[in-house]
Amino acid sequence: MRQIIKDFVKICSETLPINEPIYDFGSLQTPKQVGFADLRPYFKDKKYVGADIRKGPGVDVILDLHNINLSADSVGTALIMDALEHVEFVRKAISEVYRVLKKDGILIMSSVMNFGIHDFPSDYWRFTPAGFESLLGDFEMSFVGDKGDKKFPHTVIGIGFKSKINIDEFEKGFNEWQIA
């Protein structure tokens, strides 16, 4: 987890209609990240479930993004923060998240583009903004952005909305985050 991602999540939590339950896919807090990588404080008083493929700090339930053992239409908000580069079959994972999201659900995701290899447990991908646009193609509405050098950003973010909403407030916060 990087501080800029926590800052981005804070903007999302304050400006988007965050529906419950919130599932944080990739919630395992690695040894040097225990406590720091916890996103729960941004969603106070909301049902929040930490999910990962292995147990450990920050993980409430073991779930595999390739085959999420949850009912369709059961998740209000899905987070995949700096974890998608560790998912081998990314399109399958996004399809599974789409399936479990409620009709007004939101997927909020981020990934590194210009960043060293970091195995937790494997590191497969680097995503461009166009890659995130493609991954979010099935959503009714999406927002994709980046941070860093326009030609080689260090971070790419994406939000998929299963229904149309007004994101003007979010966009203001995003624009400030992007240039900070």
HELIX and SHEET records of a PDB file:
HELIX    1   1 GLN A    3  THR A   15  1                                  13    
HELIX    2   2 PRO A   31  GLN A   33  5                                   3    
HELIX    3   3 ARG A   40  PHE A   43  5                                   4    
HELIX    4   4 LEU A   84  HIS A   86  5                                   3    
HELIX    5   5 VAL A   90  VAL A  100  1                                  11    
HELIX    6   6 PRO A  129  LEU A  135  1                                   7    
HELIX    7   7 ASP A  168  ILE A  179  1                                  12    
SHEET    1   A 7 VAL A  61  ILE A  62  0                                        
SHEET    2   A 7 TYR A  48  ASP A  52  1                                        
SHEET    3   A 7 ILE A  22  PHE A  25  1                                        
SHEET    4   A 7 VAL A  75  MET A  81  1                                        
SHEET    5   A 7 LEU A 101  VAL A 112  1                                        
SHEET    6   A 7 PHE A 152  PHE A 161 -1                                        
SHEET    7   A 7 MET A 141  ASP A 149 -1                                        
END                                                                             
